Amino acid sequence: MFARKNRGFSLLELMIVLIIAAILISTALPSFTSFISNQERKSALYGLMGAFAFARQHAVMTGAIVTVCPLDITDTCGRDWNGDIHAFLDPNNTRKLIAPKALLRTISPSGNGRLVVRSLHRSYFQFRPTGFVHSDLGNVTWCPKSRDASLAGQIIINRGGQVRVARDTDNDGIPEDSRGRPLRC
């Protein structure tokens, strides 16, 4: 007798595999989307935290004021934190990048969200040679394009120059700001 060789899948077998794959993908997609949003938030916040920590450390090491802010076209601190953010030596407290060699670091925030800075009166942060904040206290909030507060994050800068990420202390899924209020986007 002749043995029959299988040369592939039958149409029925292929359809069953495709249906199972579609079910698995539709189940995993929401989790994957949430994972991506969470990683975007972490990337933006931890990049900024690194810049603030670097600026504070450099202020202590050099004995000079270090300013962190976005620069406008005149190399003066601007208000648009959704472009490049710069840390630079600012010994005369002018909040202006005077020489290219004074530039210490530049970071570009992620393009999938927006940064909002809340400080008393300013849109920049400065560190003294002691490591303390020279300018106002404040925070930087990252909001996703969807404006979903549960995916938002915030960096809080205290008077001592220490930087921390806002946490969800009441377990409602939305981090709280320095006053204990839920973040808003």
C-alpha positions as protocol buffer text, in pm:
chain_id: "A"
residue {
  index: 1
  type: MET
  ca { x: 0 y: 0 z: 0 }
}
residue {
  index: 2
  type: PHE
  ca { x: 102 y: 352 z: -67 }
}
residue {
  index: 3
  type: ALA
  ca { x: 149 y: 596 z: 221 }
}
residue {
  index: 4
  type: ARG
  ca { x: -6 y: 936 z: 169 }
}
residue {
  index: 5
  type: LYS
  ca { x: 225 y: 1230 z: 239 }
}
residue {
  index: 6
  type: ASN
  ca { x: 89 y: 1551 z: 386 }
}
residue {
  index: 7
  type: ARG
  ca { x: 215 y: 1847 z: 191 }
}
residue {
  index: 8
  type: GLY
  ca { x: 73 y: 2127 z: 406 }
}
residue {
  index: 9
  type: PHE
  ca { x: -228 y: 2239 z: 602 }
}
residue {
  index: 10
  type: SER
  ca { x: -586 y: 2200 z: 502 }
}
residue {
  index: 11
  type: LEU
  ca { x: -800 y: 2510 z: 471 }
}
residue {
  index: 12
  type: LEU
  ca { x: -985 y: 2415 z: 789 }
}
residue {
  index: 13
  type: GLU
  ca { x: -663 y: 2382 z: 991 }
}
residue {
  index: 14
  type: LEU
  ca { x: -539 y: 2719 z: 860 }
}
residue {
  index: 15
  type: MET
  ca { x: -868 y: 2891 z: 952 }
}
residue {
  index: 16
  type: ILE
  ca { x: -859 y: 2746 z: 1305 }
}
residue {
  index: 17
  type: VAL
  ca { x: -501 y: 2871 z: 1358 }
}
residue {
  index: 18
  type: LEU
  ca { x: -593 y: 3219 z: 1227 }
}
residue {
  index: 19
  type: ILE
  ca { x: -896 y: 3241 z: 1455 }
}
residue {
  index: 20
  type: ILE
  ca { x: -690 y: 3140 z: 1759 }
}
residue {
  index: 21
  type: ALA
  ca { x: -420 y: 3393 z: 1665 }
}
residue {
  index: 22
  type: ALA
  ca { x: -682 y: 3670 z: 1625 }
}
residue {
  index: 23
  type: ILE
  ca { x: -828 y: 3594 z: 1968 }
}
residue {
  index: 24
  type: LEU
  ca { x: -485 y: 3599 z: 2131 }
}
residue {
  index: 25
  type: ILE
  ca { x: -389 y: 3927 z: 1961 }
}
residue {
  index: 26
  type: SER
  ca { x: -716 y: 4098 z: 2054 }
}
residue {
  index: 27
  type: THR
  ca { x: -665 y: 3989 z: 2415 }
}
residue {
  index: 28
  type: ALA
  ca { x: -304 y: 4105 z: 2432 }
}
residue {
  index: 29
  type: LEU
  ca { x: -339 y: 4437 z: 2246 }
}
residue {
  index: 30
  type: PRO
  ca { x: -488 y: 4644 z: 2534 }
}
residue {
  index: 31
  type: SER
  ca { x: -215 y: 4523 z: 2768 }
}
residue {
  index: 32
  type: PHE
  ca { x: 50 y: 4602 z: 2511 }
}
residue {
  index: 33
  type: THR
  ca { x: -92 y: 4953 z: 2454 }
}
residue {
  index: 34
  type: SER
  ca { x: -89 y: 5017 z: 2829 }
}
residue {
  index: 35
  type: PHE
  ca { x: 268 y: 4887 z: 2847 }
}
residue {
  index: 36
  type: ILE
  ca { x: 379 y: 5127 z: 2570 }
}
residue {
  index: 37
  type: SER
  ca { x: 210 y: 5425 z: 2740 }
}
residue {
  index: 38
  type: ASN
  ca { x: 373 y: 5335 z: 3071 }
}
residue {
  index: 39
  type: GLN
  ca { x: 716 y: 5314 z: 2905 }
}
residue {
  index: 40
  type: GLU
  ca { x: 667 y: 5652 z: 2732 }
}
residue {
  index: 41
  type: ARG
  ca { x: 586 y: 5811 z: 3069 }
}
residue {
  index: 42
  type: LYS
  ca { x: 886 y: 5652 z: 3237 }
}
residue {
  index: 43
  type: SER
  ca { x: 1117 y: 5756 z: 2956 }
}
residue {
  index: 44
  type: ALA
  ca { x: 1007 y: 6120 z: 2971 }
}
residue {
  index: 45
  type: LEU
  ca { x: 1013 y: 6143 z: 3352 }
}
residue {
  index: 46
  type: TYR
  ca { x: 1338 y: 5958 z: 3413 }
}
residue {
  index: 47
  type: GLY
  ca { x: 1512 y: 6153 z: 3137 }
}
residue {
  index: 48
  type: LEU
  ca { x: 1413 y: 6477 z: 3310 }
}
residue {
  index: 49
  type: MET
  ca { x: 1504 y: 6343 z: 3653 }
}
residue {
  index: 50
  type: GLY
  ca { x: 1849 y: 6257 z: 3520 }
}
residue {
  index: 51
  type: ALA
  ca { x: 1891 y: 6609 z: 3383 }
}
residue {
  index: 52
  type: PHE
  ca { x: 1786 y: 6766 z: 3715 }
}
residue {
  index: 53
  type: ALA
  ca { x: 2013 y: 6537 z: 3916 }
}
residue {
  index: 54
  type: PHE
  ca { x: 2302 y: 6610 z: 3680 }
}
residue {
  index: 55
  type: ALA
  ca { x: 2241 y: 6987 z: 3706 }
}
residue {
  index: 56
  type: ARG
  ca { x: 2229 y: 6973 z: 4086 }
}
residue {
  index: 57
  type: GLN
  ca { x: 2546 y: 6767 z: 4104 }
}
residue {
  index: 58
  type: HIS
  ca { x: 2726 y: 6998 z: 3860 }
}
residue {
  index: 59
  type: ALA
  ca { x: 2623 y: 7306 z: 4062 }
}
residue {
  index: 60
  type: VAL
  ca { x: 2776 y: 7153 z: 4374 }
}
residue {
  index: 61
  type: MET
  ca { x: 3092 y: 7039 z: 4195 }
}
residue {
  index: 62
  type: THR
  ca { x: 3158 y: 7370 z: 4015 }
}
residue {
  index: 63
  type: GLY
  ca { x: 3033 y: 7609 z: 4283 }
}
residue {
  index: 64
  type: ALA
  ca { x: 2812 y: 7790 z: 4030 }
}
residue {
  index: 65
  type: ILE
  ca { x: 2440 y: 7820 z: 3960 }
}
residue {
  index: 66
  type: VAL
  ca { x: 2313 y: 7572 z: 3702 }
}
residue {
  index: 67
  type: THR
  ca { x: 1988 y: 7649 z: 3518 }
}
residue {
  index: 68
  type: VAL
  ca { x: 1756 y: 7393 z: 3356 }
}
residue {
  index: 69
  type: CYS
  ca { x: 1506 y: 7524 z: 3103 }
}
residue {
  index: 70
  type: PRO
  ca { x: 1402 y: 7527 z: 2739 }
}
residue {
  index: 71
  type: LEU
  ca { x: 1580 y: 7798 z: 2542 }
}
residue {
  index: 72
  type: ASP
  ca { x: 1410 y: 8035 z: 2299 }
}
residue {
  index: 73
  type: ILE
  ca { x: 1572 y: 8171 z: 1981 }
}
residue {
  index: 74
  type: THR
  ca { x: 1773 y: 8426 z: 2182 }
}
residue {
  index: 75
  type: ASP
  ca { x: 1915 y: 8148 z: 2406 }
}
residue {
  index: 76
  type: THR
  ca { x: 1714 y: 8283 z: 2700 }
}
residue {
  index: 77
  type: CYS
  ca { x: 1494 y: 8057 z: 2914 }
}
residue {
  index: 78
  type: GLY
  ca { x: 1160 y: 8014 z: 2742 }
}
residue {
  index: 79
  type: ARG
  ca { x: 830 y: 7855 z: 2838 }
}
residue {
  index: 80
  type: ASP
  ca { x: 788 y: 7569 z: 2588 }
}
residue {
  index: 81
  type: TRP
  ca { x: 900 y: 7256 z: 2770 }
}
residue {
  index: 82
  type: ASN
  ca { x: 795 y: 7036 z: 2479 }
}
residue {
  index: 83
  type: GLY
  ca { x: 1111 y: 7110 z: 2282 }
}
residue {
  index: 84
  type: ASP
  ca { x: 1474 y: 7057 z: 2381 }
}
residue {
  index: 85
  type: ILE
  ca { x: 1553 y: 7118 z: 2746 }
}
residue {
  index: 86
  type: HIS
  ca { x: 1897 y: 7246 z: 2840 }
}
residue {
  index: 87
  type: ALA
  ca { x: 2111 y: 7244 z: 3154 }
}
residue {
  index: 88
  type: PHE
  ca { x: 2380 y: 7511 z: 3153 }
}
residue {
  index: 89
  type: LEU
  ca { x: 2616 y: 7699 z: 3382 }
}
residue {
  index: 90
  type: ASP
  ca { x: 2462 y: 8031 z: 3480 }
}
residue {
  index: 91
  type: PRO
  ca { x: 2706 y: 8191 z: 3729 }
}
residue {
  index: 92
  type: ASN
  ca { x: 2559 y: 8541 z: 3685 }
}
residue {
  index: 93
  type: ASN
  ca { x: 2198 y: 8420 z: 3717 }
}
residue {
  index: 94
  type: THR
  ca { x: 2097 y: 8562 z: 3379 }
}
residue {
  index: 95
  type: ARG
  ca { x: 1893 y: 8257 z: 3273 }
}
residue {
  index: 96
  type: LYS
  ca { x: 2062 y: 8291 z: 2935 }
}
residue {
  index: 97
  type: LEU
  ca { x: 2314 y: 8064 z: 2765 }
}
residue {
  index: 98
  type: ILE
  ca { x: 2601 y: 8306 z: 2709 }
}
residue {
  index: 99
  type: ALA
  ca { x: 2867 y: 8073 z: 2569 }
}
residue {
  index: 100
  type: PRO
  ca { x: 2832 y: 7732 z: 2402 }
}
residue {
  index: 101
  type: LYS
  ca { x: 3089 y: 7586 z: 2643 }
}
residue {
  index: 102
  type: ALA
  ca { x: 2852 y: 7663 z: 2933 }
}
residue {
  index: 103
  type: LEU
  ca { x: 2599 y: 7414 z: 2793 }
}
residue {
  index: 104
  type: LEU
  ca { x: 2617 y: 7098 z: 3004 }
}
residue {
  index: 105
  type: ARG
  ca { x: 2340 y: 6878 z: 2869 }
}
residue {
  index: 106
  type: THR
  ca { x: 2047 y: 6882 z: 2629 }
}
residue {
  index: 107
  type: ILE
  ca { x: 1758 y: 6638 z: 2639 }
}
residue {
  index: 108
  type: SER
  ca { x: 1465 y: 6598 z: 2403 }
}
residue {
  index: 109
  type: PRO
  ca { x: 1138 y: 6492 z: 2561 }
}
residue {
  index: 110
  type: SER
  ca { x: 935 y: 6214 z: 2405 }
}
residue {
  index: 111
  type: GLY
  ca { x: 700 y: 6317 z: 2126 }
}
residue {
  index: 112
  type: ASN
  ca { x: 404 y: 6114 z: 2255 }
}
residue {
  index: 113
  type: GLY
  ca { x: 302 y: 6344 z: 2537 }
}
residue {
  index: 114
  type: ARG
  ca { x: 340 y: 6697 z: 2661 }
}
residue {
  index: 115
  type: LEU
  ca { x: 521 y: 6854 z: 2953 }
}
residue {
  index: 116
  type: VAL
  ca { x: 358 y: 7117 z: 3171 }
}
residue {
  index: 117
  type: VAL
  ca { x: 570 y: 7311 z: 3422 }
}
residue {
  index: 118
  type: ARG
  ca { x: 417 y: 7457 z: 3733 }
}
residue {
  index: 119
  type: SER
  ca { x: 633 y: 7684 z: 3937 }
}
residue {
  index: 120
  type: LEU
  ca { x: 535 y: 7990 z: 4138 }
}
residue {
  index: 121
  type: HIS
  ca { x: 630 y: 8251 z: 3878 }
}
residue {
  index: 122
  type: ARG
  ca { x: 895 y: 8102 z: 3655 }
}
residue {
  index: 123
  type: SER
  ca { x: 944 y: 7849 z: 3381 }
}
residue {
  index: 124
  type: TYR
  ca { x: 1294 y: 7740 z: 3476 }
}
residue {
  index: 125
  type: PHE
  ca { x: 1471 y: 7564 z: 3759 }
}
residue {
  index: 126
  type: GLN
  ca { x: 1806 y: 7658 z: 3909 }
}
residue {
  index: 127
  type: PHE
  ca { x: 2038 y: 7487 z: 4152 }
}
residue {
  index: 128
  type: ARG
  ca { x: 2277 y: 7668 z: 4387 }
}
residue {
  index: 129
  type: PRO
  ca { x: 2632 y: 7555 z: 4468 }
}
residue {
  index: 130
  type: THR
  ca { x: 2487 y: 7407 z: 4788 }
}
residue {
  index: 131
  type: GLY
  ca { x: 2259 y: 7181 z: 4583 }
}
residue {
  index: 132
  type: PHE
  ca { x: 1948 y: 7366 z: 4700 }
}
residue {
  index: 133
  type: VAL
  ca { x: 1697 y: 7513 z: 4458 }
}
residue {
  index: 134
  type: HIS
  ca { x: 1782 y: 7874 z: 4372 }
}
residue {
  index: 135
  type: SER
  ca { x: 1455 y: 7956 z: 4199 }
}
residue {
  index: 136
  type: ASP
  ca { x: 1099 y: 7861 z: 4283 }
}
residue {
  index: 137
  type: LEU
  ca { x: 993 y: 7515 z: 4387 }
}
residue {
  index: 138
  type: GLY
  ca { x: 784 y: 7341 z: 4131 }
}
residue {
  index: 139
  type: ASN
  ca { x: 693 y: 7037 z: 3934 }
}
residue {
  index: 140
  type: VAL
  ca { x: 690 y: 6906 z: 3581 }
}
residue {
  index: 141
  type: THR
  ca { x: 389 y: 6702 z: 3472 }
}
residue {
  index: 142
  type: TRP
  ca { x: 393 y: 6468 z: 3173 }
}
residue {
  index: 143
  type: CYS
  ca { x: 55 y: 6405 z: 3014 }
}
residue {
  index: 144
  type: PRO
  ca { x: -8 y: 6156 z: 2733 }
}
residue {
  index: 145
  type: LYS
  ca { x: -176 y: 6272 z: 2413 }
}
residue {
  index: 146
  type: SER
  ca { x: -493 y: 6097 z: 2530 }
}
residue {
  index: 147
  type: ARG
  ca { x: -496 y: 6328 z: 2837 }
}
residue {
  index: 148
  type: ASP
  ca { x: -570 y: 6021 z: 3054 }
}
residue {
  index: 149
  type: ALA
  ca { x: -460 y: 6118 z: 3405 }
}
residue {
  index: 150
  type: SER
  ca { x: -404 y: 5754 z: 3500 }
}
residue {
  index: 151
  type: LEU
  ca { x: -118 y: 5747 z: 3248 }
}
residue {
  index: 152
  type: ALA
  ca { x: 27 y: 6084 z: 3358 }
}
residue {
  index: 153
  type: GLY
  ca { x: 333 y: 6135 z: 3575 }
}
residue {
  index: 154
  type: GLN
  ca { x: 493 y: 6418 z: 3764 }
}
residue {
  index: 155
  type: ILE
  ca { x: 837 y: 6516 z: 3889 }
}
residue {
  index: 156
  type: ILE
  ca { x: 838 y: 6715 z: 4212 }
}
residue {
  index: 157
  type: ILE
  ca { x: 1138 y: 6931 z: 4306 }
}
residue {
  index: 158
  type: ASN
  ca { x: 1170 y: 7031 z: 4669 }
}
residue {
  index: 159
  type: ARG
  ca { x: 1362 y: 7320 z: 4829 }
}
residue {
  index: 160
  type: GLY
  ca { x: 1659 y: 7093 z: 4899 }
}
residue {
  index: 161
  type: GLY
  ca { x: 1694 y: 7028 z: 4526 }
}
residue {
  index: 162
  type: GLN
  ca { x: 1581 y: 6669 z: 4555 }
}
residue {
  index: 163
  type: VAL
  ca { x: 1371 y: 6531 z: 4274 }
}
residue {
  index: 164
  type: ARG
  ca { x: 1109 y: 6260 z: 4307 }
}
residue {
  index: 165
  type: VAL
  ca { x: 828 y: 6108 z: 4103 }
}
residue {
  index: 166
  type: ALA
  ca { x: 470 y: 6158 z: 4223 }
}
residue {
  index: 167
  type: ARG
  ca { x: 308 y: 5836 z: 4345 }
}
residue {
  index: 168
  type: ASP
  ca { x: -44 y: 5702 z: 4360 }
}
residue {
  index: 169
  type: THR
  ca { x: -82 y: 5696 z: 4738 }
}
residue {
  index: 170
  type: ASP
  ca { x: -458 y: 5634 z: 4753 }
}
residue {
  index: 171
  type: ASN
  ca { x: -456 y: 5350 z: 4496 }
}
residue {
  index: 172
  type: ASP
  ca { x: -716 y: 5512 z: 4268 }
}
residue {
  index: 173
  type: GLY
  ca { x: -492 y: 5467 z: 3964 }
}
residue {
  index: 174
  type: ILE
  ca { x: -395 y: 5837 z: 3939 }
}
residue {
  index: 175
  type: PRO
  ca { x: -73 y: 5972 z: 4096 }
}
residue {
  index: 176
  type: GLU
  ca { x: -107 y: 6258 z: 4345 }
}
residue {
  index: 177
  type: ASP
  ca { x: 84 y: 6587 z: 4329 }
}
residue {
  index: 178
  type: SER
  ca { x: 287 y: 6735 z: 4617 }
}
residue {
  index: 179
  type: ARG
  ca { x: -34 y: 6852 z: 4788 }
}
residue {
  index: 180
  type: GLY
  ca { x: -202 y: 6512 z: 4766 }
}
residue {
  index: 181
  type: ARG
  ca { x: -438 y: 6604 z: 4482 }
}
residue {
  index: 182
  type: PRO
  ca { x: -483 y: 6372 z: 4181 }
}
residue {
  index: 183
  type: LEU
  ca { x: -293 y: 6481 z: 3870 }
}
residue {
  index: 184
  type: ARG
  ca { x: -495 y: 6644 z: 3594 }
}
residue {
  index: 185
  type: CYS
  ca { x: -409 y: 6662 z: 3228 }
}
